[in-house]
Amino acid sequence: MLFALICKDKPGSLQVRVDTRPAHVIFLEGLNGEGKLAFAGPFLDAEGKPNGTLAVIEAPDMAAAEALSAADPYAKAGLFESVEIRQWNWVFNKPSAA
């Protein structure tokens, strides 16, 4: 199943994001290598600075999606004000359907 991780950064936490980014990228590369990452990227504020994350991951159930989300170095660093995890269905422009 696919799950969308919709993460909002805490206000004033850009430096935490910058400092933690290398570990976050390694984490996502690992998920990608395991076939668990569909796509990911930051939300941007009006000035073009990152202020959140959207990631779509493959997991067998909600508990596994929650565990993957909690393992993200950004989550461990306390970057996020909130994390919403929702089951998601990729209908249009899905690479495997191309």
C-alpha positions as CSV (number, residue, x, y, z in Angstrom):
1,M,0.0,0.0,0.0
2,L,1.1,3.6,-0.6
3,F,1.0,6.1,2.2
4,A,1.5,9.9,1.9
5,L,3.5,11.5,4.7
6,I,2.5,15.1,4.9
7,C,4.9,16.8,7.3
8,K,4.9,20.4,8.5
9,D,8.1,21.9,9.9
10,K,8.0,23.7,13.3
11,P,8.3,27.5,12.8
12,G,11.9,28.7,12.9
13,S,13.4,25.3,12.3
14,L,15.2,25.8,9.0
15,Q,18.6,25.3,10.6
16,V,17.5,21.9,12.0
17,R,16.4,21.0,8.5
18,V,19.7,22.1,7.0
19,D,21.8,20.3,9.7
20,T,19.8,17.1,9.4
21,R,19.5,17.0,5.6
22,P,22.5,14.8,4.8
23,A,21.2,12.0,7.2
24,H,17.7,12.5,5.8
25,V,18.9,12.0,2.2
26,I,20.8,8.9,3.1
27,F,17.6,7.6,4.8
28,L,15.5,8.3,1.7
29,E,18.2,6.7,-0.6
30,G,18.0,3.6,1.6
31,L,14.2,3.5,1.3
32,N,14.5,4.0,-2.5
33,G,17.0,1.1,-2.7
34,E,14.6,-1.1,-0.9
35,G,11.7,-0.1,-3.2
36,K,9.8,1.6,-0.4
37,L,10.0,5.2,-1.7
38,A,7.7,6.3,-4.5
39,F,8.7,10.0,-4.4
40,A,9.6,12.7,-1.9
41,G,10.4,16.4,-1.7
42,P,10.0,19.5,0.4
43,F,7.1,22.0,0.5
44,L,8.3,25.5,0.0
45,D,7.2,28.8,1.6
46,A,6.6,32.1,-0.3
47,E,10.4,32.7,-0.4
48,G,11.2,29.3,-1.8
49,K,12.6,28.0,1.5
50,P,11.6,24.5,2.6
51,N,9.0,24.3,5.3
52,G,7.7,20.7,5.2
53,T,7.9,17.4,3.4
54,L,5.8,15.3,1.2
55,A,6.9,11.7,0.8
56,V,4.9,8.8,-0.6
57,I,6.1,5.4,0.7
58,E,5.2,1.8,0.2
59,A,4.3,-0.1,3.4
60,P,2.2,-3.1,4.2
61,D,0.0,-1.3,6.7
62,M,-0.4,1.9,8.7
63,A,1.8,0.7,11.6
64,A,4.7,0.1,9.2
65,A,4.2,3.5,7.6
66,E,4.2,5.1,11.0
67,A,7.4,3.2,11.9
68,L,9.1,4.4,8.7
69,S,8.0,7.9,9.3
70,A,9.4,7.9,12.9
71,A,12.7,6.5,11.6
72,D,13.3,9.5,9.4
73,P,16.2,11.6,10.8
74,Y,14.1,14.7,10.4
75,A,11.5,13.2,12.7
76,K,14.1,12.1,15.2
77,A,15.6,15.6,15.2
78,G,12.2,17.1,16.1
79,L,11.8,19.1,12.9
80,F,8.2,18.4,12.4
81,E,5.3,20.3,14.0
82,S,2.9,17.7,12.6
83,V,2.9,14.6,10.5
84,E,-0.2,13.3,8.8
85,I,-0.1,9.8,7.3
86,R,-2.8,8.9,4.8
87,Q,-3.3,5.8,2.6
88,W,-3.0,7.0,-1.0
89,N,-3.9,5.6,-4.4
90,W,-1.6,6.6,-7.3
91,V,-3.9,6.8,-10.3
92,F,-2.5,9.2,-12.9
93,N,1.1,9.2,-14.3
94,K,2.2,6.3,-12.3
95,P,5.6,5.2,-13.6
96,S,4.8,1.4,-13.4
97,A,1.7,2.0,-15.6
98,A,3.8,3.7,-18.3
